[in-house]
Amino acid sequence: MGKGRDKKKKLQKKSNKGVSKKAHNQTKREELNEQKRERREERAAQGGEDDIHALLAQVALHDKKVKQTEEIKDVDPPTPRCNCTFTPLANHVMAGASGQQNSRAKSAKHEVLLYGGEYFDGRKTYVYGDLYKLDLKKKTWTQIVAKKPPKPRSGHQSFAYKGYFYTFGGEYTSPNQKNFNHYRDFWRLDLTSYEWEKLAMKGASPSARSGHRVVVVKGKAILFGGFYDTGKELKYYNDLWVFDMESLKWSTHGQPGQHCPSPRSGFQFFCDETEGQCGKVYLYGGYSKQVDEDDEEHGVTHDDMWCLDLGTMLWERIKKNGICPTKRAGSTIVTHKKNAVAFGGVVDHEVEDNIYSEFFNDMFNFKMDKRRWFPMVIRNPGSKGPGIMGQTYVVKKGSAALTKEEKAATKIQAHFRGYSVRKAYKVYRVGGKVGELLYSPAVVKAGGKVIHPPPRNKGSLVVLDNVLWLYGGTFEEKDREVTLDDLWSINLNKLDGWTCHEKGTFVLSEQDADSSEDDDDDMEMDSEELEMMSDDDDSSSSSCMGDD
């Protein structure tokens, strides 16, 4: 009996050793496989500035080191960037049972999420995948470092909805701007835990693209347009997609040959949920490229306007009534009550073998219930007199200064014909070499004058509590492209002047500042000029926001 028990113990001990050895070997194999994966990832991350896959592999290695989500409060503002998203969180962070959730929902009323974007320093392009939260009440920045985030991108579209922050598409550009990678992935971020989730798409979905636009109407995300550019292949889109926020599924709408906007990107896209049973979406302007008979590409800036009925999913081209913005791309628009407020933009003028880039800092209001455009006149705080749209600068080639009559005509056009409030001209010799700087934009200083942000395109806009906020964008100064990181606000009910909260890192040259002061003096309106304008335009050209 005793020998039998000893034998069983020996067998059990031997069996335990075998199990332990197998477990040890399994652990060792897993460690070796992990080391192999790391070596493969490191090899994949080795490459030059034109190797997109190597660059993205480097990003993946960096993101893999993040083991837990972290909120870093009171950080310095983000680096300058454009083509990012600037998303208000008010009413989208859900209250819950815990005090922490309720506190988050309350603070979100004043918060905006800044995600992604790109920056060009004159030599290289940097694409970001970082995430910042801006408290507009406290004017403080918080960086959110999350696990397993999406790849860096610009030209994407984002929105917040019922406790989540969504982002679709975009592109990654190599630093030398020779290679591009477009995305078609769809992600969402839990606004309480800050955990990213890549949505698994079932069925058909939009192709890879950037420069598209998305609006959310009654539980549906409406996507239109965009472009795809690999450096060798260029496509512009005019397809229409609807994403159901409950089922998390895409559906496509429209048939070949159907009456609809032409392919484009960078257009203004906004919605009116109160119009009709399902709401309506408006589209204005945009940009695309066309190839002529000589196989040369030419940029096309669009200025047509369309309305999409979400009940029938049919497009209607509508007239541009009132005083609408001039033809431009890169303008930004945001809705406020029954109004859609547009700011800035840029348009290129090709004259013989020169290209003139014209930047804007004017504001226009599209009243959705009247389907009519109005220029927005900005006044100084406490001022009861007529305001101004801004300043304008007119270049007259090969001549002296403008005559008094020409100046008066120019001012009338700037105020009441939808021309730019300020024009920043840069002339380029076709083929790339910079020719002559005619004018550079500048912030108008105070001293009795109305203050305006510098002209720009690709600025970011949000509206919170009747206040419009403007962040960043780009323009050109002398022989370089400038990316802005300034922060401005204006009360849309009062229009009593812009307030600069953050000047940003860009500093204007003294010559540019002097030019802006001269411009501001030129734009002062006397009673005779105001009388000329009142005779020329009817009373329908009022430009206040109001609550109607």
VOSE-636318 format. One record per residue (C-alpha): y, x, z; residue number from 1; residue in three letters. Coordinates in Angstrom, 1 decimal. Each point is the difference from the previous one (the first is absolute). Layout:
VOSE-636318
    north     east       up   seq   type
        Y        X        Z   NUM    ALA
...
end
This chain:
VOSE-636318
    north     east       up   seq   type
      0.0      0.0      0.0     1    MET
      2.4      2.7      1.0     2    GLY
     -0.7      2.0     -3.2     3    LYS
      0.7     -3.1     -2.1     4    GLY
      3.4     -0.5      1.6     5    ARG
      0.9      3.6     -0.5     6    ASP
     -1.0     -0.3     -3.6     7    LYS
      2.2     -3.0     -0.5     8    LYS
      2.9      1.7      1.6     9    LYS
     -0.4      3.0     -2.3    10    LYS
     -0.2     -2.3     -3.1    11    LEU
      3.1     -1.9      1.2    12    GLN
      1.9      3.3      0.6    13    LYS
     -1.0      1.3     -3.4    14    LYS
      1.1     -3.3     -1.6    15    SER
      3.4      0.2      1.8    16    ASN
      0.5      3.5     -1.2    17    LYS
     -0.7     -1.2     -3.5    18    GLY
      2.5     -2.8      0.2    19    VAL
      2.6      2.3      1.5    20    SER
     -0.6      2.6     -2.7    21    LYS
      0.3     -2.7     -2.7    22    LYS
      3.3     -1.2      1.5    23    ALA
      1.2      3.6      0.2    24    HIS
     -0.9      0.6     -3.6    25    ASN
      1.7     -3.2     -1.1    26    GLN
      3.2      0.9      1.9    27    THR
     -0.1      3.4     -1.6    28    LYS
     -0.5     -1.4     -3.5    29    ARG
      3.0     -2.4      0.6    30    GLU
      2.1      3.0      1.1    31    GLU
     -1.0      2.0     -3.0    32    LEU
      0.8     -3.0     -2.3    33    ASN
      3.4     -0.4      1.6    34    GLU
      0.7      3.7     -0.5    35    GLN
     -1.0     -0.3     -3.6    36    LYS
      2.3     -3.1     -0.5    37    ARG
      2.9      1.9      1.6    38    GLU
     -0.6      3.0     -2.3    39    ARG
     -0.1     -2.3     -3.0    40    ARG
      3.2     -1.7      1.1    41    GLU
      1.7      3.4      0.5    42    GLU
     -1.1      1.1     -3.5    43    ARG
      1.2     -3.2     -1.4    44    ALA
      3.4      0.5      1.6    45    ALA
      0.5      3.4     -1.7    46    GLN
      2.1     -0.3     -3.1    47    GLY
      3.4      0.4     -1.5    48    GLY
      3.0     -2.3     -0.1    49    GLU
     -1.3     -1.7     -3.1    50    ASP
     -3.4     -0.9      1.6    51    ASP
      0.4     -3.6      1.3    52    ILE
     -3.5     -0.2      1.4    53    HIS
      0.4      3.3      2.0    54    ALA
      3.3     -1.2      1.4    55    LEU
     -1.4     -3.4      1.1    56    LEU
     -3.0      1.9      1.5    57    ALA
      2.4      2.0      2.1    58    GLN
      1.6     -3.2      1.2    59    VAL
     -3.4     -1.4      0.9    60    ALA
     -0.8      3.1      2.0    61    LEU
      3.3     -0.4      1.9    62    HIS
     -0.6     -3.7      0.7    63    ASP
     -3.5      0.7      1.2    64    LYS
      1.4      1.9      2.9    65    LYS
      1.7     -3.1      1.4    66    VAL
     -2.5     -1.4      2.6    67    LYS
      2.2     -2.7      1.6    68    GLN
      3.0     -2.1     -0.9    69    THR
      3.2      1.1      1.5    70    GLU
      3.6     -1.4      0.2    71    GLU
      2.5      2.9      0.3    72    ILE
      3.3     -1.6      1.1    73    LYS
      3.6      1.1     -0.5    74    ASP
     -0.8      2.5     -2.8    75    VAL
      2.4      1.3     -2.5    76    ASP
      0.6     -2.2     -3.1    77    PRO
     -2.5      0.4     -2.9    78    PRO
      0.7      2.5     -2.7    79    THR
      2.1     -1.4     -3.0    80    PRO
     -2.1     -2.0     -2.4    81    ARG
      0.0     -2.7     -2.6    82    CYS
     -2.7     -2.4     -1.4    83    ASN
     -1.1     -0.7      3.5    84    CYS
     -0.4     -3.5      1.6    85    THR
      2.3     -1.3      2.7    86    PHE
     -1.7     -3.1      1.5    87    THR
      1.5     -2.3      2.8    88    PRO
     -2.5     -0.9      2.7    89    LEU
      1.8     -3.1      1.4    90    ALA
     -2.3     -2.9      0.5    91    ASN
     -3.0      2.0     -1.2    92    HIS
     -1.2      1.7      3.2    93    VAL
     -2.1     -2.6      1.7    94    MET
      0.4     -0.8      3.7    95    ALA
     -3.1     -0.1      2.1    96    GLY
     -1.5     -0.4      3.4    97    ALA
      1.0      3.5      1.3    98    SER
      3.5      1.0      1.1    99    GLY
     -0.2      2.9     -2.4   100    GLN
     -0.5     -2.2     -3.0   101    GLN
      2.8     -2.3      1.0   102    ASN
      2.3      3.0      0.5   103    SER
     -0.9      1.3     -3.5   104    ARG
      0.7     -3.4     -1.6   105    ALA
      3.4     -0.1      1.7   106    LYS
      1.1      3.5     -1.0   107    SER
     -1.2     -0.5     -3.6   108    ALA
      2.9     -2.4     -0.6   109    LYS
      2.2      3.1     -0.5   110    HIS
     -2.5      2.3     -1.5   111    GLU
     -0.7      1.3     -3.6   112    VAL
     -2.9      2.1     -1.2   113    LEU
      0.7      2.8     -2.4   114    LEU
     -3.1      1.2     -1.9   115    TYR
     -0.6      2.7     -2.6   116    GLY
      2.5      1.0     -2.7   117    GLY
      0.9      3.2     -1.8   118    GLU
      2.6      2.7      0.1   119    TYR
      1.2      2.4     -2.7   120    PHE
      1.7      3.2      1.2   121    ASP
      1.1      1.1     -3.5   122    GLY
     -3.2      2.0     -0.6   123    ARG
     -2.9     -1.9      1.5   124    LYS
     -1.0     -3.5      0.8   125    THR
     -1.5     -0.9      3.4   126    TYR
     -1.9     -3.3      0.4   127    VAL
     -0.4     -1.4      3.5   128    TYR
     -2.5     -2.1      1.8   129    GLY
      1.7     -0.1      3.4   130    ASP
      0.9     -3.1      1.9   131    LEU
      3.2     -0.6      2.0   132    TYR
      1.4     -2.9      2.0   133    LYS
      3.7     -0.5      0.2   134    LEU
      1.5     -2.1      2.8   135    ASP
      3.3     -1.3     -1.6   136    LEU
      1.3     -1.2      3.4   137    LYS
     -0.4      3.4      1.8   138    LYS
      0.3      2.1     -3.2   139    LYS
     -3.1      2.0      1.0   140    THR
     -2.9      1.3     -2.1   141    TRP
     -3.7     -0.1      1.1   142    THR
     -2.7      1.9     -2.0   143    GLN
     -3.4     -1.7     -0.1   144    ILE
     -2.9      2.5     -0.5   145    VAL
     -3.1     -2.1     -0.8   146    ALA
     -3.6      0.9     -0.8   147    LYS
     -1.5     -0.2     -3.5   148    LYS
      3.3     -1.0     -1.8   149    PRO
      0.4     -0.6     -3.7   150    PRO
      0.8      2.9     -2.3   151    LYS
      3.7      1.0     -0.4   152    PRO
      1.8     -2.1     -2.6   153    ARG
      3.3     -1.2     -1.4   154    SER
      0.9     -2.9     -2.3   155    GLY
     -2.4     -2.3      2.0   156    HIS
      0.7     -3.5      1.4   157    GLN
     -0.3     -1.1      3.6   158    SER
      0.6     -3.1      2.0   159    PHE
     -0.8     -1.4      3.5   160    ALA
     -2.0     -3.2      0.6   161    TYR
     -1.4     -1.5      3.2   162    LYS
     -0.6      3.1      2.0   163    GLY
     -0.7      2.4     -2.8   164    TYR
      1.9      2.4     -2.3   165    PHE
     -1.4      0.1     -3.5   166    TYR
      0.5      2.6     -2.8   167    THR
     -1.3      0.0     -3.5   168    PHE
      0.0      2.6     -2.8   169    GLY
      2.5      2.8     -0.6   170    GLY
     -0.4      3.6     -1.3   171    GLU
     -0.3      3.6      1.1   172    TYR
      1.8      2.7     -1.9   173    THR
     -0.8      3.7      0.0   174    SER
      2.9      2.2      1.2   175    PRO
      0.6      1.3     -3.5   176    ASN
      0.1     -3.5     -1.3   177    GLN
     -2.6      0.7     -2.7   178    LYS
     -2.8     -2.2      1.3   179    ASN
     -0.1     -3.5      1.4   180    PHE
     -2.5     -2.1      1.8   181    ASN
      0.4     -3.8      0.2   182    HIS
     -1.6     -2.2      2.6   183    TYR
     -1.5     -3.5     -0.1   184    ARG
     -1.2      0.0      3.7   185    ASP
      1.2     -2.7      2.4   186    PHE
      0.5      0.8      3.7   187    TRP
      1.1     -1.7      3.1   188    ARG
      1.2      1.2      3.4   189    LEU
     -0.5     -1.9      3.2   190    ASP
      3.5     -0.2      1.5   191    LEU
     -1.3     -0.1      3.6   192    THR
     -2.7      2.8      0.0   193    SER
      1.5      1.9     -3.1   194    TYR
     -3.5      0.4     -1.5   195    GLU
     -0.3      0.2     -3.8   196    TRP
     -2.6     -2.0     -1.9   197    GLU
     -0.7      0.4     -3.7   198    LYS
     -0.7     -3.5     -1.4   199    LEU
     -3.2     -0.4     -2.1   200    ALA
      1.0     -1.8     -3.2   201    MET
     -2.4     -2.6     -1.3   202    LYS
      0.3     -0.9     -3.6   203    GLY
      2.8      0.9     -2.3   204    ALA
      3.1      1.7      1.3   205    SER
      3.2      1.7     -1.4   206    PRO
     -0.4      3.3     -1.7   207    SER
      1.4      3.3      1.3   208    ALA
      3.8      0.0     -0.2   209    ARG
      3.4      0.7      1.6   210    SER
      3.4     -1.5     -0.4   211    GLY
     -1.4     -3.5      0.3   212    HIS
      1.5     -2.7      2.2   213    ARG
     -1.5     -2.4      2.6   214    VAL
      1.4     -3.0      1.8   215    VAL
     -1.7     -2.2      2.6   216    VAL
      0.3     -3.8     -0.4   217    VAL
     -1.9     -2.5      2.2   218    LYS
     -3.0      2.2      0.8   219    GLY
     -0.2      1.5     -3.5   220    LYS
      1.0      3.5     -1.2   221    ALA
      1.4     -0.1     -3.5   222    ILE
     -0.3      3.3     -2.0   223    LEU
      1.6      0.7     -3.4   224    PHE
      0.5      2.9     -2.3   225    GLY
      0.1      3.8      0.7   226    GLY
     -1.0      3.0     -2.0   227    PHE
     -2.8      2.6     -0.4   228    TYR
      0.8      3.5     -1.0   229    ASP
     -2.4      3.0      0.0   230    THR
      2.3      2.3     -2.0   231    GLY
     -2.2     -0.6     -3.0   232    LYS
     -0.2     -3.8      0.1   233    GLU
      2.8     -2.4      0.8   234    LEU
     -0.3     -3.8      0.4   235    LYS
      2.3     -2.7      1.3   236    TYR
     -1.4     -3.3      1.3   237    TYR
      1.1     -3.6      0.0   238    ASN
     -3.2     -1.5      1.5   239    ASP
      0.3     -2.5      2.9   240    LEU
     -2.3      0.0      3.1   241    TRP
     -0.2     -2.1      3.1   242    VAL
     -1.6      1.2      3.2   243    PHE
     -1.2     -2.7      2.5   244    ASP
      0.8      1.2      3.5   245    MET
     -2.8     -2.0      1.6   246    GLU
     -2.9      0.7     -2.4   247    SER
      1.3      3.5     -0.8   248    LEU
     -0.8     -0.5     -3.7   249    LYS
      2.0      0.7     -3.1   250    TRP
      0.3     -2.4     -2.9   251    SER
      1.7      0.6     -3.4   252    THR
      2.3     -2.4     -1.8   253    HIS
      1.4     -0.3     -3.5   254    GLY
     -1.6      0.3     -3.5   255    GLN
      0.7      2.3     -2.9   256    PRO
      3.0     -1.2     -2.0   257    GLY
      1.4     -2.1      2.9   258    GLN
      3.7     -0.2      0.4   259    HIS
      0.8      2.6      2.7   260    CYS
      2.1      3.1      0.8   261    PRO
     -0.7      3.1     -2.1   262    SER
     -1.8      3.0      1.7   263    PRO
      2.2      1.8      2.5   264    ARG
      0.4      1.7      3.4   265    SER
      2.8      0.3      2.6   266    GLY
      1.2     -3.5     -0.5   267    PHE
      1.5     -2.4      2.7   268    GLN
     -2.5     -2.5      1.2   269    PHE
      0.7     -2.7      2.6   270    PHE
     -1.1     -3.4      1.0   271    CYS
      1.3     -3.4      1.1   272    ASP
     -2.5     -1.8      2.2   273    GLU
      2.2     -3.1      0.2   274    THR
      0.0     -0.8     -3.7   275    GLU
     -2.8     -2.3     -1.1   276    GLY
     -3.2     -0.7      1.9   277    GLN
     -1.4      3.5     -0.5   278    CYS
      3.2      2.1     -0.3   279    GLY
      1.4      2.0     -2.9   280    LYS
      0.3      3.7     -0.7   281    VAL
      2.9      1.7     -1.9   282    TYR
     -0.1      3.2     -2.0   283    LEU
      3.0      1.9     -1.3   284    TYR
      0.5      3.2     -1.9   285    GLY
     -2.3      3.0      0.2   286    GLY
     -0.9      3.1     -2.1   287    TYR
     -2.6      1.0     -2.6   288    SER
     -0.4      2.6     -2.7   289    LYS
     -0.6     -0.7     -3.7   290    GLN
     -1.1      2.3     -2.9   291    VAL
      2.1     -0.1     -3.2   292    ASP
     -1.1      0.7     -3.6   293    GLU
      0.3      3.8      0.6   294    ASP
     -2.4     -0.2      2.9   295    ASP
      2.8      0.7      2.5   296    GLU
      0.3     -1.7      3.3   297    GLU
      3.1     -1.9      1.0   298    HIS
      0.8     -1.6      3.3   299    GLY
      0.8     -3.8     -0.1   300    VAL
      2.0     -1.6      2.8   301    THR
     -0.6     -3.7      0.1   302    HIS
      2.5     -2.7      1.1   303    ASP
     -1.9     -3.2     -0.7   304    ASP
     -0.8     -2.5      2.8   305    MET
     -3.1     -2.1      0.5   306    TRP
     -1.3     -2.7      2.4   307    CYS
     -3.7     -0.5      0.9   308    LEU
     -1.0     -3.5      1.2   309    ASP
     -2.8      0.6      2.5   310    LEU
     -1.3     -3.5     -0.4   311    GLY
     -0.7      0.3     -3.8   312    THR
      0.0      3.9     -0.1   313    MET
      2.1     -0.2     -3.1   314    LEU
      3.0      2.2     -0.8   315    TRP
      3.4     -1.2     -1.1   316    GLU
      2.8      2.2     -1.3   317    ARG
      3.2     -1.1      1.5   318    ILE
      3.7      0.6     -0.8   319    LYS
      2.1      2.5      1.9   320    LYS
      2.7     -2.3      1.2   321    ASN
      3.1      1.2      1.9   322    GLY
      1.0      3.7      0.3   323    ILE
     -3.3      1.9      0.1   324    CYS
     -0.7      3.7      0.5   325    PRO
      0.3      2.3     -3.0   326    THR
     -3.2      1.2     -1.6   327    LYS
     -1.7      2.5      2.4   328    ARG
     -3.2      1.2      1.5   329    ALA
     -0.9      1.1      3.6   330    GLY
      2.1     -2.8      1.5   331    SER
     -1.3     -1.5      3.2   332    THR
      0.0     -3.6      1.0   333    ILE
     -0.7     -2.0      3.2   334    VAL
      0.2     -3.7      0.9   335    THR
      2.2     -1.5      2.7   336    HIS
     -0.1     -3.8      0.4   337    LYS
      0.6     -1.4     -3.5   338    LYS
      1.4      3.2     -1.3   339    ASN
     -1.5      3.1     -1.6   340    ALA
      2.2      3.1      0.6   341    VAL
     -0.2      2.9     -2.5   342    ALA
      1.3      3.5      0.7   343    PHE
      0.5      3.1     -2.2   344    GLY
     -2.0      1.3     -2.9   345    GLY
      0.3      2.3     -2.9   346    VAL
      0.2     -0.2     -3.8   347    VAL
     -0.2      2.7     -2.7   348    ASP
      2.3     -0.1     -3.0   349    HIS
     -1.1      1.9     -3.1   350    GLU
      3.1      1.0     -2.1   351    VAL
     -0.9      2.2     -3.0   352    GLU
     -1.9      2.9      1.6   353    ASP
      1.2     -0.6      3.6   354    ASN
     -1.3     -2.1      2.8   355    ILE
      2.3     -1.4      2.6   356    TYR
     -1.4     -1.1      3.4   357    SER
      2.0     -2.7      1.6   358    GLU
     -0.6     -0.7      3.7   359    PHE
      1.2     -3.1      1.9   360    PHE
      0.8     -1.1      3.6   361    ASN
      1.1     -3.5     -0.8   362    ASP
     -1.5     -3.2      1.5   363    MET
     -0.9     -3.2     -1.7   364    PHE
     -1.2     -3.4      1.3   365    ASN
     -2.3     -2.2     -1.9   366    PHE
      0.2     -3.5      1.5   367    LYS
     -3.5     -1.4     -0.6   368    MET
      0.9     -3.7      0.4   369    ASP
      2.7      0.4     -2.7   370    LYS
     -1.7      2.7     -2.1   371    ARG
      3.3      1.8     -0.2   372    ARG
      1.1      3.6      0.6   373    TRP
      3.1      0.9      2.0   374    PHE
      1.6      3.4      0.7   375    PRO
      0.3      0.7      3.7   376    MET
      3.5      1.0      1.3   377    VAL
      0.0      2.2      3.0   378    ILE
      2.9     -0.2      2.5   379    ARG
      1.1      2.3      2.8   380    ASN
     -0.6     -1.4      3.6   381    PRO
      2.8     -2.4      1.0   382    GLY
      1.5     -0.1     -3.5   383    SER
      1.1     -3.4     -1.3   384    LYS
      1.1      1.2     -3.5   385    GLY
     -2.1      0.3     -3.1   386    PRO
     -2.7      2.6      0.2   387    GLY
     -1.4      2.3     -2.7   388    ILE
     -3.4      0.5     -1.5   389    MET
      0.6      3.8      0.3   390    GLY
      1.3      2.7     -2.3   391    GLN
     -0.5      0.9     -3.6   392    THR
      0.6      3.2     -1.9   393    TYR
      0.6     -0.1     -3.8   394    VAL
     -0.4      3.0     -2.2   395    VAL
      2.2      0.2     -3.1   396    LYS
     -1.1      2.8     -2.2   397    LYS
      2.5      2.4     -1.4   398    GLY
      3.1     -1.6      1.5   399    SER
      2.3      0.0      2.9   400    ALA
      0.0     -2.5      2.9   401    ALA
     -0.3     -3.7     -0.7   402    LEU
      3.2     -2.0     -0.5   403    THR
      1.1     -2.6      2.5   404    LYS
     -1.2     -2.8     -2.3   405    GLU
     -3.4      1.7     -0.5   406    GLU
     -0.4      0.4      3.8   407    LYS
      0.8     -3.6      0.6   408    ALA
     -2.5     -1.1     -2.6   409    ALA
     -2.6      2.3      1.5   410    THR
      0.5     -1.4      3.5   411    LYS
     -0.3     -3.6     -1.3   412    ILE
     -3.3      0.9     -1.7   413    GLN
     -1.3      1.7      3.2   414    ALA
      0.8     -3.0      2.1   415    HIS
     -0.8     -3.0     -2.2   416    PHE
     -2.1      1.1     -2.9   417    ARG
     -3.0      1.3      1.9   418    GLY
      0.7      3.7     -0.7   419    TYR
     -0.8      2.7      2.5   420    SER
      1.9      0.3      3.2   421    VAL
     -0.2      3.7     -0.4   422    ARG
     -1.3      1.9     -3.0   423    LYS
     -1.6      3.4      0.4   424    ALA
     -0.4      1.6     -3.4   425    TYR
     -2.1      3.0     -0.8   426    LYS
     -0.4      1.2     -3.6   427    VAL
     -3.3      1.6     -1.1   428    TYR
     -0.7      1.7     -3.3   429    ARG
     -3.1     -1.6     -1.4   430    VAL
     -2.7      2.6      0.5   431    GLY
      0.7      0.6      3.6   432    GLY
      3.0      2.3      0.4   433    LYS
      2.8     -1.2      2.2   434    VAL
      3.3     -0.1     -1.9   435    GLY
      3.1     -1.1      1.9   436    GLU
      0.4     -1.7      3.3   437    LEU
      2.5     -2.8     -0.5   438    LEU
     -0.1     -1.6      3.4   439    TYR
     -2.1      0.0      3.2   440    SER
     -0.2     -2.8      2.5   441    PRO
      1.3      0.2      3.6   442    ALA
      0.4     -2.0      3.1   443    VAL
      3.4     -1.7      0.1   444    VAL
      1.8      1.1      3.2   445    LYS
      1.6     -2.5      2.4   446    ALA
      3.8     -0.1      0.5   447    GLY
      0.8     -3.5     -1.0   448    GLY
     -2.5      0.0     -2.9   449    LYS
     -3.3     -1.8     -0.3   450    VAL
     -3.0      2.2      0.7   451    ILE
     -3.0      0.0     -2.3   452    HIS
     -3.3      1.9      0.0   453    PRO
     -0.3      2.6     -2.9   454    PRO
     -1.4     -1.4     -3.3   455    PRO
     -3.7      0.3     -0.3   456    ARG
     -3.2     -1.4     -1.4   457    ASN
     -3.3     -0.7      1.7   458    LYS
      1.7     -0.8      3.3   459    GLY
     -2.0     -1.9      2.6   460    SER
      1.3     -3.4      1.3   461    LEU
     -0.9     -2.3      2.8   462    VAL
      1.7     -3.0      1.7   463    VAL
     -0.3     -0.7      3.7   464    LEU
      2.1     -2.5      1.9   465    ASP
      2.5     -0.5     -2.9   466    ASN
      0.6      3.8     -0.3   467    VAL
     -0.9      1.9     -3.1   468    LEU
     -1.3      3.6      0.6   469    TRP
      0.0      2.7     -2.7   470    LEU
     -2.1      3.2      0.3   471    TYR
     -0.2      3.0     -2.3   472    GLY
     -0.4      0.1     -3.8   473    GLY
      1.0      2.5     -2.7   474    THR
      2.9      1.1     -2.1   475    PHE
      1.1      3.1     -1.9   476    GLU
      2.7      2.4      1.1   477    GLU
      1.0      2.8     -2.4   478    LYS
     -3.2      1.5     -1.4   479    ASP
     -2.5     -1.3      2.6   480    ARG
     -1.7     -3.2      1.1   481    GLU
      0.8     -1.0      3.6   482    VAL
     -2.3     -2.0      2.2   483    THR
      1.9     -1.8      2.7   484    LEU
     -1.0     -0.9      3.6   485    ASP
      3.1     -1.8      1.2   486    ASP
      0.0     -3.4      1.8   487    LEU
      2.6     -2.7     -0.5   488    TRP
      0.4     -3.7      0.9   489    SER
      2.3     -2.9     -0.9   490    ILE
      0.2     -3.5      1.4   491    ASN
     -0.9     -2.4     -2.8   492    LEU
      1.8     -3.0      1.6   493    ASN
      3.3      1.9      0.4   494    LYS
     -0.1      2.7     -2.7   495    LEU
      2.6      1.8      2.2   496    ASP
     -0.9      3.6     -0.9   497    GLY
     -2.9      2.4      0.0   498    TRP
     -0.9      2.0      3.1   499    THR
     -1.7      3.4     -0.3   500    CYS
     -2.5      0.6      2.8   501    HIS
     -1.6      3.2     -1.3   502    GLU
      1.9      2.3     -2.4   503    LYS
     -3.2      1.7     -1.0   504    GLY
     -0.6      3.6     -1.0   505    THR
      2.0      0.1     -3.3   506    PHE
      3.5      1.3      0.2   507    VAL
      2.5     -0.6     -2.9   508    LEU
      2.1      2.8     -1.3   509    SER
      3.7     -0.1      0.7   510    GLU
      0.8     -0.5     -3.7   511    GLN
     -2.2     -3.1     -0.1   512    ASP
      1.6     -1.4      3.1   513    ALA
      3.5      0.5     -1.5   514    ASP
     -1.1     -1.8     -3.1   515    SER
     -1.1     -3.0      2.0   516    SER
      3.3     -0.2      1.8   517    GLU
      1.9      0.0     -3.4   518    ASP
     -2.3     -2.7     -1.2   519    ASP
      0.6     -2.2      3.1   520    ASP
      3.8      0.3     -0.6   521    ASP
     -0.5     -1.1     -3.6   522    ASP
     -1.8     -3.1      1.1   523    MET
      2.7     -1.5      2.2   524    GLU
      0.9     -3.4     -1.4   525    MET
      3.6     -1.2      0.0   526    ASP
      1.1     -3.6     -0.3   527    SER
      0.7      0.2     -3.7   528    GLU
     -3.5      1.2     -0.7   529    GLU
     -1.6     -2.7      2.2   530    LEU
      2.0     -2.6     -1.9   531    GLU
     -1.2      1.3     -3.3   532    MET
     -3.6     -0.3      1.3   533    MET
      0.4     -3.5      1.4   534    SER
      1.3     -1.1     -3.4   535    ASP
     -2.9      1.6     -1.7   536    ASP
     -2.9     -1.4      2.1   537    ASP
     -0.7     -3.5      1.3   538    ASP
     -0.6     -0.9      3.5   539    SER
     -3.8      0.0     -0.5   540    SER
      0.1      3.8      0.3   541    SER
      0.2      0.0      3.8   542    SER
     -1.9      2.7      1.8   543    SER
     -0.7     -0.9      3.5   544    CYS
     -3.5     -0.4      1.4   545    MET
      0.4     -3.0      2.2   546    GLY
     -2.8     -2.2      1.4   547    ASP
     -0.4     -2.4     -2.8   548    ASP
end
